[in-house]
Amino acid sequence: MSMVLMSLSPAYGGYSIARDEKVILIRGAIPGEVVEAEITEKKKDYATARVVKVLEPSDDRVEPPCPVFGICGGCHLQFVSYARQVSMKDEILLDSLTRIGGIQTAPGPALCGDQWHYRRRAQFKVGKTGEIGFFREASRDVVTFESCPLMDAGINEVLAGIRKNINTTGLSEIHISSGDRPLALLRGKEYRGSPFEDYLAAGCAGVAFEGAVVAGADATRFDLNGLAYAVSPWTFFQAHWDLNRRVAELIVEELSPLGGKRVLDLYAGAGNFALPLAGQATEVVAVEENPHAVDDGLRNIRENGLKHCRIVRSSAEKYKIGRKYDVLIVDPPRPGLTTEVVKKILEMPPETIVYISCNPATLSRDLKKLKEKYDIMSVRQIDFFPNTFHIESISFLRLR
């Protein structure tokens, strides 16, 4: 069943909103466009649809450069000009803040970087016969491609080398990280393919498999605004590294001067935000649950000679704060802060909170709770994932 609809406003997930008898979430339309859309699913309160034909296109509609866009599930917004992508995400962030959080603070200017070839970390899927690519949307079918326009040159080169030289049958995933040298993390219990040294010949500096480094280097390194930042294949780091450096710099600028202050960083990873603050603050405590990230963090502290920084292996929920801190940094996963963590914060509130979020809905929910004691000074989008629907942001809160 298809119908003519006008797209009214953007919605999270790569949709735009139209209205007929109920709300219709359209995939593939830009707000302001008139489209012919086909209903794909009906729910009690809304329906979903996909664009069949654009009848009145937006001036912001562009030709996607990727030949598998719309087939591969990795991107969602390549048909939208980059400036409009950013403004649509700002609209969604504002809607979440007001509707869910009851917050009237409008987002400040978005932090943006390169739109293409920005990713320094990627997770590729491997099909049953060894083909490498990304899943088709809402499917387990693997869509292959020659190169991905979101990946940096190092990742695309290694991927080409693996395709040409390696038997990948039996693998389920290949993770590639690209700092000063590319690392590959292989996943697949049934893998009986090429010797791991063959991966080095295909362009990798190191290969890890099922929890252990099996060939070559054990870490890849980045410049974190003058600091050495090393991560192993199992440690998360922000894929848009150039923009990540700008965010780390912004945090230092906004929190300075830090002399005499104590900083607590929850969900700290390998010290992405903690390390740049350790050069000024009296004490920085980084809390991280992933043992590989903790090991990387200890190495980063040691290699940079940071005397006032330490890392603790613990979940944010189990960590006992035990003292008052001047600054708290939180960078939680998509579900946001648990009730237990929010309670800890409000029981021993720091003067300043920096909240890095990857989900506008859970951010807005958490800020609503923190408003009990805090003023929200600013919220800004960080476009860590151009051409996708993902929305990250940074918020600064001050204790009343």
C-alpha distance (Angstrom), angle and dihedral (degrees) to the residues before:
residue distance angle dihedral
M1 . . .
S2 3.82 . .
M3 3.80 132.1 .
V4 3.80 140.4 176.0
L5 3.80 112.3 -103.2
M6 3.78 139.0 172.2
S7 3.78 114.9 -134.8
L8 3.80 108.6 -131.6
S9 3.81 110.0 179.4
P10 3.81 141.1 -8.4
A11 3.80 122.9 -94.1
Y12 3.79 132.2 -165.3
G13 3.78 115.8 -91.2
G14 3.81 98.0 46.3
Y15 3.80 93.6 -68.3
S16 3.76 134.5 124.2
I17 3.79 124.5 -149.8
A18 3.80 126.4 -115.7
R19 3.76 129.6 166.6
D20 3.79 132.0 -138.5
E21 3.78 117.7 141.4
K22 3.80 86.4 -31.3
V23 3.78 138.4 7.4
I24 3.82 112.8 -66.2
L25 3.79 120.8 -161.4
I26 3.81 108.6 -150.7
R27 3.79 123.6 -159.1
G28 3.80 113.4 -150.0
A29 3.81 102.4 22.6
I30 3.80 131.1 112.5
P31 3.84 118.5 -142.4
G32 3.79 109.2 -92.3
E33 3.79 95.4 30.5
V34 3.79 125.4 120.4
V35 3.79 109.8 -140.6
E36 3.75 142.6 170.8
A37 3.79 105.0 -122.8
E38 3.77 134.8 -173.6
I39 3.81 119.2 -140.6
T40 3.81 109.4 -121.7
E41 3.80 101.4 175.9
K42 3.79 137.4 8.8
K43 3.80 123.1 -148.4
K44 3.79 130.8 179.1
D45 3.80 95.1 -98.3
Y46 3.79 103.5 19.9
A47 3.78 145.7 9.6
T48 3.79 134.1 -137.8
A49 3.79 125.3 -135.6
R50 3.79 141.8 175.2
V51 3.78 128.6 -138.7
V52 3.80 114.5 -102.1
K53 3.81 96.7 174.2
V54 3.79 135.2 0.3
L55 3.79 108.1 -131.3
E56 3.83 100.1 176.5
P57 3.83 109.2 19.0
S58 3.78 125.4 -154.5
D59 3.78 120.2 -116.5
D60 3.81 84.4 -121.2
R61 3.81 94.0 63.2
V62 3.82 111.4 111.5
E63 3.80 135.6 176.1
P64 3.83 110.6 -94.9
P65 3.83 109.2 -121.9
C66 3.81 94.6 -149.3
P67 3.84 114.2 88.3
V68 3.82 92.3 -147.3
F69 3.82 96.9 46.2
G70 3.80 108.6 133.1
I71 3.80 90.6 26.3
C72 3.79 100.0 56.7
G73 3.81 113.6 64.1
G74 3.82 95.1 -143.7
C75 3.83 97.8 90.6
H76 3.79 132.8 38.7
L77 3.80 110.0 173.3
Q78 3.81 109.0 42.1
F79 3.81 89.8 117.9
V80 3.83 90.2 63.4
S81 3.81 123.9 79.2
Y82 3.77 110.7 -107.9
A83 3.82 95.2 -117.1
R84 3.82 89.5 54.0
Q85 3.81 91.9 47.0
V86 3.80 89.1 57.7
S87 3.80 94.4 45.8
M88 3.82 91.6 48.1
K89 3.79 90.2 53.5
D90 3.80 89.9 48.9
E91 3.81 89.1 53.4
I92 3.81 91.3 51.1
L93 3.80 91.4 47.6
L94 3.82 91.3 50.1
D95 3.80 91.5 47.8
S96 3.82 91.0 52.1
L97 3.80 92.7 48.2
T98 3.81 93.7 51.0
R99 3.81 100.6 35.3
I100 3.82 100.0 40.0
G101 3.79 102.9 22.7
G102 3.79 102.0 32.2
I103 3.81 85.6 -131.5
Q104 3.79 120.9 150.2
T105 3.81 96.7 -167.2
A106 3.79 108.3 118.7
P107 3.82 115.7 -143.4
G108 3.79 115.8 -97.1
P109 3.82 123.2 -132.4
A110 3.79 111.4 -45.6
L111 3.78 120.0 -112.2
C112 3.81 107.4 -125.6
G113 3.78 138.6 172.3
D114 3.77 137.5 168.6
Q115 3.80 116.2 -14.6
W116 3.82 95.2 -156.0
H117 3.82 135.5 42.7
Y118 3.80 91.2 9.5
R119 3.80 101.6 125.3
R120 3.79 116.3 103.3
R121 3.78 93.7 174.0
A122 3.81 129.6 46.9
Q123 3.79 141.4 168.8
F124 3.79 114.9 -146.0
K125 3.78 124.7 -167.5
V126 3.79 122.9 -133.1
G127 3.81 120.9 -147.0
K128 3.79 126.8 -140.7
T129 3.79 92.8 -92.3
G130 3.81 94.4 44.6
E131 3.81 101.2 -94.5
I132 3.84 113.9 150.1
G133 3.80 127.3 -144.0
F134 3.80 141.6 85.2
F135 3.78 129.3 -54.6
R136 3.77 118.0 -94.5
E137 3.81 107.3 -113.6
A138 3.83 112.7 -81.3
S139 3.80 89.4 1.9
R140 3.81 143.0 88.7
D141 3.79 91.1 -135.8
V142 3.81 112.3 118.6
V143 3.81 116.5 -128.4
T144 3.80 112.2 -153.4
F145 3.81 128.0 -153.2
E146 3.78 138.8 173.3
S147 3.81 94.4 -118.9
C148 3.80 136.9 -17.3
P149 3.83 117.8 -119.7
L150 3.81 90.7 -146.7
M151 3.81 94.3 58.7
D152 3.77 125.2 86.4
A153 3.79 117.3 -115.6
G154 3.80 93.7 -100.3
I155 3.80 93.5 59.2
N156 3.80 93.9 45.6
E157 3.80 91.1 48.7
V158 3.81 93.5 50.3
L159 3.79 91.0 45.5
A160 3.81 90.0 53.1
G161 3.80 90.4 48.9
I162 3.79 92.5 50.8
R163 3.80 92.1 48.8
K164 3.79 91.6 50.2
N165 3.80 100.1 42.9
I166 3.80 111.3 21.9
N167 3.79 134.6 75.8
T168 3.81 101.3 -138.1
T169 3.81 98.2 176.6
G170 3.79 109.0 134.0
L171 3.81 95.5 29.5
S172 3.80 119.7 113.4
E173 3.83 100.2 -170.5
I174 3.79 140.9 12.0
H175 3.81 117.0 -159.8
I176 3.81 116.6 -165.1
S177 3.82 124.8 -168.2
S178 3.80 118.5 -170.2
G179 3.80 119.4 -161.8
D180 3.77 121.2 126.3
R181 3.82 85.4 -28.3
P182 3.82 132.1 11.7
L183 3.80 121.6 -107.5
A184 3.80 127.2 -164.8
L185 3.79 124.8 -150.2
L186 3.82 112.4 -164.4
R187 3.79 124.5 -156.4
G188 3.77 124.6 -171.0
K189 3.79 131.3 106.5
E190 3.79 92.9 -154.0
Y191 3.81 96.6 51.7
R192 3.79 113.4 133.6
G193 3.78 98.1 153.7
S194 3.77 137.1 119.1
P195 3.83 124.5 -17.7
F196 3.79 109.6 -88.6
E197 3.79 90.3 -117.8
D198 3.79 86.6 68.5
Y199 3.80 88.2 66.6
L200 3.79 89.1 59.0
A201 3.79 88.7 53.5
A202 3.82 88.3 51.4
G203 3.81 91.1 60.6
C204 3.80 106.5 -84.3
A205 3.80 119.8 128.6
G206 3.78 91.3 -157.7
V207 3.79 139.3 10.4
A208 3.79 128.3 -155.1
F209 3.78 127.4 -172.2
E210 3.82 132.1 -176.8
G211 3.80 97.0 -15.6
A212 3.81 101.8 -37.5
V213 3.78 139.4 80.1
V214 3.79 105.0 -115.0
A215 3.81 101.9 178.0
G216 3.80 138.4 12.4
A217 3.80 128.8 -15.3
D218 3.80 123.5 10.5
A219 3.82 98.0 -151.4
T220 3.77 144.2 25.2
R221 3.80 120.7 -140.0
F222 3.80 135.5 -139.5
D223 3.78 135.6 -174.2
L224 3.80 108.2 -112.8
N225 3.80 99.8 -167.7
G226 3.80 93.0 -58.0
L227 3.79 96.5 -30.3
A228 3.80 125.5 104.8
Y229 3.80 110.3 -117.2
A230 3.81 117.9 -172.7
V231 3.80 126.0 -177.3
S232 3.79 130.8 -175.4
P233 3.82 122.1 -137.5
W234 3.84 92.5 -93.0
T235 3.81 97.3 52.1
F236 3.80 122.2 96.4
F237 3.79 118.4 -130.5
Q238 3.79 133.1 167.5
A239 3.80 108.1 -83.3
H240 3.83 93.8 -150.1
W241 3.79 92.1 65.9
D242 3.80 99.2 172.4
L243 3.80 90.7 54.4
N244 3.80 90.8 43.3
R245 3.81 88.9 58.6
R246 3.81 89.7 53.8
V247 3.80 91.2 50.8
A248 3.81 91.7 50.1
E249 3.81 89.2 49.5
L250 3.82 91.2 49.2
I251 3.81 91.5 52.9
V252 3.80 91.9 52.1
E253 3.81 91.4 48.0
E254 3.82 94.3 47.8
L255 3.82 94.1 47.1
S256 3.81 97.8 43.0
P257 2.96 134.0 147.8
L258 3.80 92.5 53.2
G259 3.80 100.0 165.3
G260 3.82 110.0 134.9
K261 3.83 93.1 10.0
R262 3.80 130.0 122.9
V263 3.81 120.1 -141.8
L264 3.81 128.9 -160.3
D265 3.81 117.4 -164.3
L266 3.82 115.6 -166.8
Y267 3.82 120.2 -165.7
A268 3.80 85.2 18.6
G269 3.80 102.1 166.6
A270 3.81 109.8 -164.4
G271 3.82 91.5 -24.9
N272 3.80 102.0 -76.5
F273 3.81 93.3 156.4
A274 3.81 99.4 17.1
L275 3.82 96.8 59.8
P276 3.84 97.2 56.7
L277 3.82 90.1 50.4
A278 3.81 94.5 48.8
G279 3.78 93.3 75.8
Q280 3.82 91.4 66.3
A281 3.81 109.2 22.4
T282 3.79 123.7 85.3
E283 3.81 90.5 -130.1
V284 3.79 135.6 4.1
V285 3.81 120.7 -170.6
A286 3.82 116.4 -169.6
V287 3.81 118.1 -163.3
E288 3.81 119.6 -161.3
E289 3.82 133.8 161.7
N290 3.83 101.2 -159.8
P291 3.84 107.5 91.0
H292 3.81 92.7 -151.3
A293 3.80 91.5 53.3
V294 3.81 89.6 47.8
D295 3.81 90.6 53.4
D296 3.80 89.9 48.2
G297 3.80 90.2 48.1
L298 3.80 92.1 51.7
R299 3.80 89.3 50.6
N300 3.80 91.7 48.8
I301 3.80 92.3 49.9
R302 3.79 90.8 49.2
E303 3.82 96.8 44.6
N304 3.81 92.0 49.4
G305 3.80 93.7 45.6
L306 3.81 93.4 -126.8
K307 3.80 107.3 172.3
H308 3.79 98.2 -179.3
C309 3.81 99.4 51.0
R310 3.78 130.4 83.5
I311 3.80 133.8 170.4
V312 3.80 126.1 -141.3
R313 3.79 125.0 -160.4
S314 3.81 106.5 -132.9
S315 3.75 141.4 107.4
A316 3.79 115.0 -101.4
E317 3.80 88.5 -116.2
K318 3.80 95.0 55.2
Y319 3.78 98.1 39.4
K320 3.81 112.7 106.3
I321 3.78 107.3 -141.9
G322 3.79 92.3 -161.2
R323 3.82 97.8 174.9
K324 3.76 140.1 43.8
Y325 3.81 117.3 -90.9
D326 3.77 127.1 -162.1
V327 3.81 95.1 -144.1
L328 3.79 131.5 28.8
I329 3.80 122.6 -168.0
V330 3.81 118.7 -166.8
D331 3.80 125.5 -176.4
P332 3.82 103.2 170.0
P333 3.81 128.2 178.0
R334 3.81 121.7 -99.6
P335 3.84 96.0 -72.7
G336 3.81 88.3 62.4
L337 3.80 126.1 -147.4
T338 3.76 117.2 -12.7
T339 3.79 119.5 -127.1
E340 3.81 88.5 -108.0
V341 3.81 93.3 55.9
V342 3.82 92.8 47.1
K343 3.80 89.0 50.9
K344 3.82 91.1 52.3
I345 3.78 91.2 50.6
L346 3.79 94.1 50.2
E347 3.81 93.0 45.7
M348 3.82 92.5 55.6
P349 3.80 103.8 18.8
P350 3.82 119.6 -165.9
E351 3.78 119.9 -142.2
T352 3.82 92.7 -114.2
I353 3.79 134.2 25.9
V354 3.79 124.8 -165.1
Y355 3.82 109.7 -163.6
I356 3.82 117.8 -168.1
S357 3.80 109.1 -169.0
C358 3.81 136.3 -172.1
N359 3.82 95.3 -172.1
P360 3.84 122.9 54.5
A361 3.81 92.5 -160.1
T362 3.80 97.1 55.1
L363 3.80 90.6 39.0
S364 3.81 90.0 56.4
R365 3.80 91.6 46.7
D366 3.82 91.5 51.0
L367 3.80 94.8 45.0
K368 3.80 88.8 52.6
K369 3.81 88.5 58.4
L370 3.80 94.2 44.2
K371 3.83 91.4 50.7
E372 3.80 85.1 80.2
K373 3.81 88.1 82.2
Y374 3.80 106.5 4.2
D375 3.78 140.0 73.2
I376 3.79 113.5 -141.5
M377 3.77 104.3 -129.7
S378 3.78 99.4 -178.2
V379 3.80 144.5 -13.6
R380 3.82 122.5 -162.6
Q381 3.76 133.2 176.9
I382 3.80 117.5 -120.7
D383 3.79 108.6 -156.8
F384 3.79 96.4 -150.2
F385 3.82 91.0 153.0
P386 3.82 112.7 43.7
N387 3.82 116.3 -170.0
T388 3.82 91.2 25.0
F389 3.80 130.6 88.0
H390 3.81 93.4 -117.5
I391 3.81 114.9 123.1
E392 3.80 122.7 -162.2
S393 3.77 125.9 177.1
I394 3.78 146.1 176.8
S395 3.80 124.5 -135.0
F396 3.81 130.5 -172.2
L397 3.80 118.2 -153.4
R398 3.80 128.9 -172.6
L399 3.81 126.9 -158.1
R400 3.79 113.4 -115.6
